Amino acid sequence: MISLRVESDNHLCVSERLAFLEFFAGGGMARLGLTPDFNCEFAKDKDPTKSNIYRRNYGHNQFLEGDVNQLNVADFGAAGG
C-alpha cells in the first residue's frame, strides 16, 4: 500500500506501508500502535468477547474468530468478509 503525507516543510513524502498479521489480536492494541506506519492485512482471536471488541474497533474486514491452530491458507482470503 502506498501512502502520501505532507511533511512539516510542505514536501510531499511517498512511502510504502508494510503489512502485518495480528494473531491473538485481543482488542487490537497492536494494530492501534502500528497503524500509522503499517497496514493490518489479517487479524484473528478465539475469544468471543475480545473478538467482539476487535470488530467494534475495526470492523469485520480482515478478521476471523477462532483457534489459530485451525488456521489454513484459505482463511486469509476469507477474512475479507
C-alpha positions as CSV (number, residue, x, y, z in Angstrom):
1,M,0.0,0.0,0.0
2,I,1.4,3.4,-0.9
3,S,0.9,6.3,1.5
4,L,1.3,10.0,0.9
5,R,1.9,12.6,3.5
6,V,2.9,16.3,3.6
7,E,6.0,16.9,5.8
8,S,6.2,20.0,8.0
9,D,8.3,21.8,5.4
10,N,5.4,21.2,2.8
11,H,7.3,18.5,0.9
12,L,5.3,15.5,-0.2
13,C,6.5,12.2,1.1
14,V,5.6,9.0,-0.7
15,S,6.2,5.7,1.2
16,E,5.1,2.1,1.0
17,R,3.4,0.9,4.2
18,L,4.5,-2.6,5.3
19,A,1.8,-5.1,6.1
20,F,1.4,-7.2,9.3
21,L,-0.8,-10.0,10.5
22,E,-2.2,-9.8,14.0
23,F,-2.6,-13.2,15.8
24,F,-4.1,-13.3,19.3
25,A,-5.5,-9.9,18.4
26,G,-7.5,-9.2,21.6
27,G,-8.9,-5.7,21.3
28,G,-6.5,-4.7,18.6
29,M,-3.9,-2.7,20.7
30,A,-1.0,-3.9,18.4
31,R,-3.0,-2.6,15.4
32,L,-3.6,0.7,17.2
33,G,0.1,1.2,17.7
34,L,1.2,0.0,14.3
35,T,-1.5,1.5,12.0
36,P,0.2,4.9,11.4
37,D,3.1,3.2,9.6
38,F,1.8,-0.3,8.8
39,N,-1.3,-1.9,7.3
40,C,-3.1,-4.7,9.1
41,E,-3.9,-7.4,6.5
42,F,-5.3,-10.1,8.8
43,A,-6.3,-10.5,12.4
44,K,-7.5,-13.4,14.5
45,D,-8.6,-14.2,18.1
46,K,-10.5,-17.1,19.5
47,D,-12.1,-15.4,22.5
48,P,-15.6,-14.2,21.6
49,T,-15.5,-11.2,23.9
50,K,-12.2,-10.0,22.6
51,S,-13.3,-10.7,19.0
52,N,-16.4,-8.5,19.5
53,I,-14.3,-5.7,20.9
54,Y,-11.9,-6.0,17.9
55,R,-14.8,-5.9,15.4
56,R,-16.3,-2.9,17.2
57,N,-13.0,-1.1,17.0
58,Y,-12.0,-2.0,13.4
59,G,-15.0,-3.7,11.7
60,H,-15.3,-7.2,10.3
61,N,-12.8,-6.8,7.4
62,Q,-9.6,-8.9,7.7
63,F,-10.8,-10.5,11.0
64,L,-11.6,-14.1,11.8
65,E,-12.7,-15.5,15.1
66,G,-11.4,-19.0,16.0
67,D,-8.5,-21.1,17.2
68,V,-5.2,-20.2,15.5
69,N,-4.3,-23.9,15.4
70,Q,-7.2,-24.4,13.0
71,L,-6.0,-21.7,10.6
72,N,-5.2,-22.6,7.0
73,V,-4.1,-20.6,3.9
74,A,-7.7,-20.2,2.6
75,D,-8.7,-18.4,5.7
76,F,-6.5,-15.4,4.8
77,G,-8.8,-14.7,1.7
78,A,-11.9,-15.5,3.7
79,A,-11.2,-12.8,6.3
80,G,-12.2,-10.0,3.9
81,G,-16.0,-10.6,4.6
